[in-house]
């Protein structure tokens, strides 16, 4: 949590993030039927099997085991993005424990994130235009909930959020695409441009251009948004993107001025 009271309630009282919603719950029956169709082996059938299988839980109840969890999860997520499975259903795979946990119960805190496929946002300009108009080009209604139904955004709860990679801005996606192609990132291009300009100025003045030192703009401008320095340590496979970086905060934390220039415990209180 980014903000919590001091004293006895510290850590127990938390604040909802700005776009968070509480799940209202849906029927677990359709999920269980789907699992049975897609190769779920009941506990009675699998009592003496020694091969590596993944346990499948629905709302905390052990329903059976599955031999191909990767394929099962991909199918479930595709169905959720098409609105065939309720958008609030949570799909969590714990690879270390060899467990697949599905939750359809009410009371989970979920928040929306843009879906990323092949390092590109699924969101397109037409979706934004349709939202502004309130209708698609064909005249059909298009509201916020239609973004989830058309696979543009996804509601993730706290547990599923642990299993995905979320980038803060679409620029991060662009950088990861450039790195994957072996091309320089935006920041590297800007540094190269500044260096070339400085060397050109040195040549005009008749100075030694090999002694030119260019400062990173991030070092000079304290108000600029800092990016991690070591691009090699950055993951280059994102699955989701924040709608806006401030959406990870609650109402109280989002009105703190310059929280990134402050100690985190100061923000917490």
Secondary structure, 3 states (H helix, E strand, C coil): CCCCCCHHHCCCCCCCECCCEECCCCCCHHHHHHHHHCCCECCCCCCCCCCCCEEEEECCEEEEEECCHHHHHHHHHHHHHCCCCCCCCEEEEECCCCEEEEECCCCCEEEEEEEEECCEECCCHHHHHHHHHCECCCCCECCHHHHHHCCCEEEEEHHHHCCCCEECCHHHHHHHHHHHCCCCCHHHHHHHHHHHHHHHHHHHHCCCHHHCCCCCHHHHCCCCCCCCCCHHHCCCCCCEECCCHHHHCEHHHHCCCCHHHCCHHHHHC
